[in-house]
């Protein structure tokens, strides 16, 4: 999220200033238009936050270099003079783009916070220690900004929400609500575990689906290149002399002719399909439809399904309170489960049943139709025993172990399947090539 400063003038001529947070400048301008109507003022200037490098001196000491973020260079100069420095130079940093820190650095930061919070160390001291020791510049600067905002008395949700691009959307949200959860260490530990499991799952899915998919894509491209470019040079002689050819060679000639005559049409159809697929995935209804049916795909579907339930249970365990308002906890867990259809069912079915009809949590979750019998049974047992929080953690750990084991088996199965397909394609191309070699000597007009 980016920060923007606006300067406006009210109807009575008074100057008004403020800051807002938005994903980009276009979103910020749309938000400011709504504020203009609501508060009756006109925007005069909108400034985006930038990074400035500075060089300062304290007395006769050596110059000190550093960098900070501000809306204008004058803000940097004023802040440094208040600290007793004399300004040597303040320049806008030309390269504003900063890379997102590796997930391992984010996990390390969150885990260290959890450990030190258990040792009863004040959170501002933790941030000070970590911002001095971490190697990643982006994360180091982010922690400094978080510490400064918290010292000003800003709420945790607002402070961490501004840095979701660096920390990640869900981790930033979890860390934001940790200050009001009553057990910051447990929330931080669960957040770190969530990031690790999320990255591990993505890595396994890439290994199981993406890499084999890329291999298959290159194989298909190689076959098309052979059929559409290499093979026609030989097949042209067969067509010219009306030589009878075996079935596979004849089918290959027809396929080659089709690609040559309809290459543009084929490319257009593929392009339209890819664009349509991207639009469907980006739309809310399309994403929900895909997520609804993906959990029903044989073998791989249950893995996605149980992983989503595991994440829901893990987040629920981190935030659930026996005596607190847990509707927001259910919403957060549903948001985190990484399945749009499950989230929609939980929010639109389970929560209304709890609020309007006074039904219990497990009964309401069962009505959504997106939880397995095992999950409902485990949660029901925990609710009846008054240990719903621990039951959710047990469910998360159980599904974690099961999905990890089954996913490894699926990866092995995919690898074998891809190898079999490649072998079959190579055999088919070999047969076609051998047929061509057998036919060639029989061509009329050849001397032997």
WODA-V811755 format. One record per residue. N is the residue number from 0. RES is the residue in three letters. SS is DSSP state (helix for helix, strand for strand, loop for the rest). PHI is phi in whole degrees, 0 to 359 (999 if undefined). BURIAL is b if it has 9 or more other C-alpha atoms within 8 Angstrom, else e. Layout:
[[N & RES & SS & PHI & BURIAL] [N & RES & SS & PHI & BURIAL]]
This chain:
[[0 & UNK & loop & 999 & b] [1 & UNK & strand & 260 & b] [2 & UNK & strand & 249 & b] [3 & UNK & strand & 225 & b] [4 & UNK & strand & 248 & b] [5 & UNK & strand & 241 & b] [6 & UNK & strand & 233 & b] [7 & UNK & strand & 223 & b] [8 & UNK & strand & 231 & b] [9 & UNK & strand & 279 & b] [10 & UNK & loop & 298 & e] [11 & UNK & loop & 272 & e] [12 & UNK & loop & 92 & e] [13 & UNK & loop & 283 & e] [14 & UNK & strand & 275 & e] [15 & UNK & strand & 234 & e] [16 & UNK & strand & 228 & e] [17 & UNK & strand & 183 & e] [18 & UNK & strand & 233 & e] [19 & UNK & strand & 225 & b] [20 & UNK & strand & 241 & b] [21 & UNK & strand & 206 & b] [22 & UNK & loop & 297 & e] [23 & UNK & loop & 205 & e] [24 & UNK & helix & 292 & b] [25 & UNK & helix & 298 & e] [26 & UNK & helix & 295 & b] [27 & UNK & helix & 295 & b] [28 & UNK & helix & 295 & e] [29 & UNK & helix & 296 & e] [30 & UNK & helix & 294 & e] [31 & UNK & helix & 292 & b] [32 & UNK & helix & 299 & e] [33 & UNK & helix & 293 & e] [34 & UNK & helix & 292 & b] [35 & UNK & helix & 301 & b] [36 & UNK & helix & 292 & e] [37 & UNK & helix & 289 & e] [38 & UNK & helix & 252 & e] [39 & UNK & loop & 59 & b] [40 & UNK & strand & 215 & b] [41 & UNK & strand & 243 & b] [42 & UNK & strand & 287 & b] [43 & UNK & strand & 258 & e] [44 & UNK & strand & 207 & e] [45 & UNK & strand & 233 & b] [46 & UNK & strand & 244 & b] [47 & UNK & strand & 266 & b] [48 & UNK & loop & 288 & b] [49 & UNK & strand & 231 & b] [50 & UNK & strand & 261 & b] [51 & UNK & strand & 238 & b] [52 & UNK & strand & 261 & b] [53 & UNK & strand & 221 & b] [54 & UNK & strand & 230 & b] [55 & UNK & strand & 229 & b] [56 & UNK & strand & 223 & b] [57 & UNK & loop & 248 & b] [58 & UNK & loop & 65 & e] [59 & UNK & loop & 257 & e] [60 & UNK & loop & 291 & e] [61 & UNK & loop & 293 & e] [62 & UNK & loop & 300 & b] [63 & UNK & strand & 246 & e] [64 & UNK & strand & 254 & e] [65 & UNK & strand & 190 & e] [66 & UNK & strand & 214 & e] [67 & UNK & strand & 206 & b] [68 & UNK & strand & 250 & e] [69 & UNK & strand & 197 & b] [70 & UNK & loop & 271 & b] [71 & UNK & loop & 218 & b] [72 & UNK & helix & 297 & b] [73 & UNK & helix & 298 & e] [74 & UNK & helix & 295 & b] [75 & UNK & helix & 295 & b] [76 & UNK & helix & 297 & b] [77 & UNK & helix & 297 & e] [78 & UNK & helix & 295 & e] [79 & UNK & helix & 290 & b] [80 & UNK & helix & 294 & b] [81 & UNK & helix & 296 & e] [82 & UNK & loop & 275 & e] [83 & UNK & loop & 92 & e] [84 & UNK & loop & 265 & b] [85 & UNK & strand & 261 & b] [86 & UNK & strand & 278 & b] [87 & UNK & strand & 264 & b] [88 & UNK & strand & 198 & e] [89 & UNK & strand & 223 & b] [90 & UNK & strand & 229 & e] [91 & UNK & strand & 286 & b] [92 & UNK & loop & 287 & b] [93 & UNK & loop & 291 & e] [94 & UNK & loop & 267 & e] [95 & UNK & loop & 276 & e] [96 & UNK & loop & 288 & e] [97 & UNK & loop & 233 & e] [98 & UNK & loop & 286 & e] [99 & UNK & loop & 292 & e] [100 & UNK & loop & 295 & b] [101 & UNK & loop & 301 & e] [102 & UNK & helix & 299 & e] [103 & UNK & helix & 296 & e] [104 & UNK & helix & 292 & b] [105 & UNK & helix & 294 & b] [106 & UNK & helix & 298 & b] [107 & UNK & helix & 300 & e] [108 & UNK & helix & 301 & b] [109 & UNK & helix & 291 & b] [110 & UNK & helix & 293 & b] [111 & UNK & helix & 297 & e] [112 & UNK & helix & 301 & b] [113 & UNK & helix & 298 & b] [114 & UNK & helix & 295 & b] [115 & UNK & helix & 288 & b] [116 & UNK & helix & 294 & b] [117 & UNK & helix & 293 & e] [118 & UNK & loop & 276 & e] [119 & UNK & loop & 68 & e] [120 & UNK & loop & 281 & b] [121 & UNK & loop & 303 & e] [122 & UNK & helix & 294 & e] [123 & UNK & helix & 294 & e] [124 & UNK & helix & 291 & e] [125 & UNK & helix & 298 & b] [126 & UNK & helix & 297 & b] [127 & UNK & helix & 295 & b] [128 & UNK & helix & 295 & e] [129 & UNK & helix & 291 & b] [130 & UNK & helix & 295 & b] [131 & UNK & helix & 274 & e] [132 & UNK & helix & 261 & e] [133 & UNK & loop & 293 & b] [134 & UNK & loop & 272 & e] [135 & UNK & loop & 290 & e] [136 & UNK & helix & 295 & e] [137 & UNK & helix & 297 & b] [138 & UNK & helix & 292 & b] [139 & UNK & helix & 300 & b] [140 & UNK & helix & 293 & b] [141 & UNK & helix & 297 & b] [142 & UNK & helix & 296 & b] [143 & UNK & helix & 296 & b] [144 & UNK & helix & 293 & e] [145 & UNK & helix & 298 & b] [146 & UNK & helix & 299 & b] [147 & UNK & helix & 294 & e] [148 & UNK & helix & 294 & b] [149 & UNK & helix & 293 & b] [150 & UNK & helix & 295 & e] [151 & UNK & loop & 282 & e] [152 & UNK & loop & 88 & e] [153 & UNK & loop & 286 & b] [154 & UNK & loop & 289 & e] [155 & UNK & helix & 300 & b] [156 & UNK & helix & 300 & b] [157 & UNK & helix & 291 & b] [158 & UNK & helix & 294 & b] [159 & UNK & helix & 286 & b] [160 & UNK & helix & 297 & b] [161 & UNK & loop & 290 & b] [162 & UNK & loop & 242 & b] [163 & UNK & helix & 291 & b] [164 & UNK & helix & 292 & b] [165 & UNK & helix & 275 & b] [166 & UNK & helix & 275 & b] [167 & UNK & loop & 104 & b] [168 & UNK & helix & 299 & b] [169 & UNK & helix & 289 & e] [170 & UNK & helix & 304 & b] [171 & UNK & helix & 298 & b] [172 & UNK & helix & 293 & b] [173 & UNK & helix & 297 & b] [174 & UNK & helix & 294 & b] [175 & UNK & helix & 293 & b] [176 & UNK & helix & 271 & b] [177 & UNK & helix & 299 & b] [178 & UNK & loop & 295 & b] [179 & UNK & loop & 251 & e] [180 & UNK & loop & 277 & b] [181 & UNK & loop & 93 & e] [182 & UNK & loop & 215 & e] [183 & UNK & helix & 299 & b] [184 & UNK & helix & 298 & b] [185 & UNK & helix & 294 & b] [186 & UNK & helix & 294 & b] [187 & UNK & helix & 296 & b] [188 & UNK & helix & 297 & b] [189 & UNK & helix & 293 & b] [190 & UNK & helix & 295 & b] [191 & UNK & helix & 298 & b] [192 & UNK & helix & 295 & e] [193 & UNK & helix & 298 & b] [194 & UNK & helix & 297 & b] [195 & UNK & helix & 299 & b] [196 & UNK & helix & 293 & e] [197 & UNK & helix & 296 & e] [198 & UNK & helix & 292 & b] [199 & UNK & helix & 295 & e] [200 & UNK & helix & 294 & e] [201 & UNK & helix & 298 & e] [202 & UNK & helix & 298 & e] [203 & UNK & helix & 293 & b] [204 & UNK & helix & 293 & b] [205 & UNK & helix & 299 & b] [206 & UNK & helix & 293 & b] [207 & UNK & helix & 277 & b] [208 & UNK & helix & 239 & b] [209 & UNK & helix & 292 & b] [210 & UNK & helix & 297 & b] [211 & UNK & helix & 300 & b] [212 & UNK & helix & 296 & e] [213 & UNK & helix & 295 & e] [214 & UNK & helix & 299 & e] [215 & UNK & helix & 295 & b] [216 & UNK & helix & 297 & e] [217 & UNK & helix & 295 & e] [218 & UNK & helix & 294 & b] [219 & UNK & helix & 298 & e] [220 & UNK & helix & 298 & e] [221 & UNK & helix & 294 & e] [222 & UNK & helix & 295 & e] [223 & UNK & helix & 297 & e] [224 & UNK & helix & 298 & b] [225 & UNK & helix & 295 & b] [226 & UNK & helix & 289 & b] [227 & UNK & helix & 271 & b] [228 & UNK & helix & 238 & b] [229 & UNK & helix & 284 & b] [230 & UNK & helix & 298 & b] [231 & UNK & helix & 302 & b] [232 & UNK & helix & 296 & e] [233 & UNK & helix & 278 & b] [234 & UNK & helix & 296 & b] [235 & UNK & helix & 301 & e] [236 & UNK & helix & 291 & e] [237 & UNK & helix & 296 & b] [238 & UNK & helix & 293 & e] [239 & UNK & helix & 297 & e] [240 & UNK & loop & 260 & e] [241 & UNK & loop & 52 & e] [242 & UNK & loop & 275 & e] [243 & UNK & loop & 298 & e] [244 & UNK & loop & 234 & e] [245 & UNK & loop & 296 & e] [246 & UNK & helix & 303 & e] [247 & UNK & helix & 294 & e] [248 & UNK & helix & 294 & b] [249 & UNK & helix & 298 & b] [250 & UNK & helix & 296 & e] [251 & UNK & helix & 293 & b] [252 & UNK & helix & 298 & b] [253 & UNK & helix & 297 & e] [254 & UNK & helix & 296 & b] [255 & UNK & helix & 298 & b] [256 & UNK & helix & 297 & b] [257 & UNK & helix & 297 & b] [258 & UNK & helix & 296 & b] [259 & UNK & helix & 292 & e] [260 & UNK & helix & 277 & e] [261 & UNK & loop & 232 & e] [262 & UNK & helix & 301 & b] [263 & UNK & helix & 296 & e] [264 & UNK & helix & 298 & e] [265 & UNK & helix & 298 & b] [266 & UNK & helix & 296 & e] [267 & UNK & helix & 295 & e] [268 & UNK & helix & 298 & e] [269 & UNK & helix & 297 & e] [270 & UNK & helix & 298 & e] [271 & UNK & helix & 297 & e] [272 & UNK & helix & 297 & e] [273 & UNK & helix & 295 & e] [274 & UNK & helix & 297 & e] [275 & UNK & helix & 297 & e] [276 & UNK & helix & 296 & e] [277 & UNK & helix & 297 & e] [278 & UNK & helix & 295 & e] [279 & UNK & helix & 296 & b] [280 & UNK & helix & 295 & b] [281 & UNK & helix & 284 & e] [282 & UNK & loop & 280 & e] [283 & UNK & helix & 294 & e] [284 & UNK & helix & 294 & e] [285 & UNK & helix & 295 & b] [286 & UNK & helix & 297 & b] [287 & UNK & helix & 295 & b] [288 & UNK & helix & 297 & b] [289 & UNK & helix & 296 & b] [290 & UNK & helix & 294 & b] [291 & UNK & helix & 292 & b] [292 & UNK & helix & 269 & e] [293 & UNK & helix & 293 & b] [294 & UNK & loop & 283 & b] [295 & UNK & loop & 257 & e] [296 & UNK & loop & 292 & b] [297 & UNK & loop & 304 & e] [298 & UNK & loop & 69 & e] [299 & UNK & helix & 285 & b] [300 & UNK & helix & 302 & b] [301 & UNK & helix & 301 & b] [302 & UNK & helix & 295 & b] [303 & UNK & helix & 298 & b] [304 & UNK & helix & 298 & b] [305 & UNK & helix & 290 & b] [306 & UNK & helix & 294 & b] [307 & UNK & helix & 295 & b] [308 & UNK & helix & 294 & b] [309 & UNK & helix & 299 & b] [310 & UNK & helix & 295 & b] [311 & UNK & helix & 303 & b] [312 & UNK & helix & 293 & b] [313 & UNK & helix & 292 & b] [314 & UNK & helix & 292 & b] [315 & UNK & helix & 300 & b] [316 & UNK & helix & 297 & b] [317 & UNK & helix & 291 & b] [318 & UNK & helix & 253 & b] [319 & UNK & loop & 293 & b] [320 & UNK & loop & 229 & e] [321 & UNK & loop & 298 & e] [322 & UNK & loop & 244 & e] [323 & UNK & loop & 264 & e] [324 & UNK & loop & 278 & e] [325 & UNK & loop & 259 & e] [326 & UNK & helix & 296 & e] [327 & UNK & helix & 294 & e] [328 & UNK & helix & 297 & b] [329 & UNK & helix & 296 & b] [330 & UNK & helix & 297 & b] [331 & UNK & helix & 296 & b] [332 & UNK & helix & 296 & b] [333 & UNK & helix & 294 & b] [334 & UNK & helix & 296 & e] [335 & UNK & helix & 278 & b] [336 & UNK & loop & 291 & b] [337 & UNK & loop & 69 & e] [338 & UNK & loop & 224 & b] [339 & UNK & helix & 297 & b] [340 & UNK & helix & 293 & b] [341 & UNK & helix & 298 & b] [342 & UNK & helix & 300 & b] [343 & UNK & helix & 299 & b] [344 & UNK & helix & 294 & b] [345 & UNK & helix & 294 & b] [346 & UNK & helix & 287 & b] [347 & UNK & helix & 269 & e] [348 & UNK & helix & 245 & b] [349 & UNK & helix & 294 & b] [350 & UNK & helix & 295 & b] [351 & UNK & helix & 300 & b] [352 & UNK & helix & 296 & b] [353 & UNK & helix & 288 & b] [354 & UNK & helix & 279 & e] [355 & UNK & helix & 271 & e] [356 & UNK & loop & 252 & e] [357 & UNK & loop & 70 & e] [358 & UNK & loop & 284 & b] [359 & UNK & loop & 285 & e] [360 & UNK & helix & 298 & e] [361 & UNK & helix & 295 & b] [362 & UNK & helix & 298 & e] [363 & UNK & helix & 290 & b] [364 & UNK & helix & 295 & b] [365 & UNK & helix & 296 & b] [366 & UNK & helix & 292 & e] [367 & UNK & helix & 288 & b] [368 & UNK & loop & 75 & e] [369 & UNK & loop & 244 & e] [370 & UNK & loop & 249 & b] [371 & UNK & loop & 286 & e] [372 & UNK & helix & 298 & e] [373 & UNK & helix & 298 & e] [374 & UNK & helix & 296 & b] [375 & UNK & helix & 295 & b] [376 & UNK & helix & 296 & e] [377 & UNK & helix & 294 & b] [378 & UNK & helix & 292 & b] [379 & UNK & helix & 295 & b] [380 & UNK & helix & 297 & b] [381 & UNK & helix & 294 & b] [382 & UNK & helix & 295 & b] [383 & UNK & helix & 291 & e] [384 & UNK & helix & 269 & e] [385 & UNK & loop & 74 & e] [386 & UNK & loop & 230 & b] [387 & UNK & helix & 295 & b] [388 & UNK & helix & 297 & b] [389 & UNK & helix & 290 & b] [390 & UNK & helix & 294 & b] [391 & UNK & helix & 296 & b] [392 & UNK & helix & 293 & b] [393 & UNK & helix & 298 & e] [394 & UNK & helix & 297 & b] [395 & UNK & helix & 298 & b] [396 & UNK & helix & 294 & b] [397 & UNK & helix & 296 & e] [398 & UNK & helix & 291 & b] [399 & UNK & helix & 298 & b] [400 & UNK & helix & 295 & e] [401 & UNK & helix & 294 & e] [402 & UNK & helix & 292 & b] [403 & UNK & helix & 299 & e] [404 & UNK & helix & 295 & e] [405 & UNK & helix & 291 & b] [406 & UNK & helix & 293 & b] [407 & UNK & helix & 297 & b] [408 & UNK & helix & 296 & e] [409 & UNK & helix & 293 & b] [410 & UNK & helix & 299 & b] [411 & UNK & helix & 298 & e] [412 & UNK & helix & 295 & e] [413 & UNK & helix & 296 & b] [414 & UNK & helix & 300 & b] [415 & UNK & helix & 295 & e] [416 & UNK & helix & 297 & e] [417 & UNK & helix & 297 & b] [418 & UNK & helix & 298 & e] [419 & UNK & helix & 296 & e] [420 & UNK & helix & 298 & e] [421 & UNK & helix & 299 & b] [422 & UNK & helix & 298 & e] [423 & UNK & helix & 296 & e] [424 & UNK & helix & 295 & e] [425 & UNK & helix & 298 & e] [426 & UNK & helix & 298 & e] [427 & UNK & helix & 298 & e] [428 & UNK & helix & 294 & e] [429 & UNK & helix & 295 & e] [430 & UNK & helix & 297 & e] [431 & UNK & helix & 299 & b] [432 & UNK & helix & 295 & e] [433 & UNK & helix & 293 & e] [434 & UNK & helix & 298 & b] [435 & UNK & helix & 297 & b] [436 & UNK & helix & 295 & e] [437 & UNK & helix & 288 & e] [438 & UNK & helix & 286 & b] [439 & UNK & helix & 307 & e] [440 & UNK & loop & 294 & e] [441 & UNK & loop & 274 & e] [442 & UNK & loop & 289 & b] [443 & UNK & loop & 295 & e] [444 & UNK & loop & 86 & e] [445 & UNK & loop & 273 & e] [446 & UNK & loop & 262 & e] [447 & UNK & loop & 247 & e]]
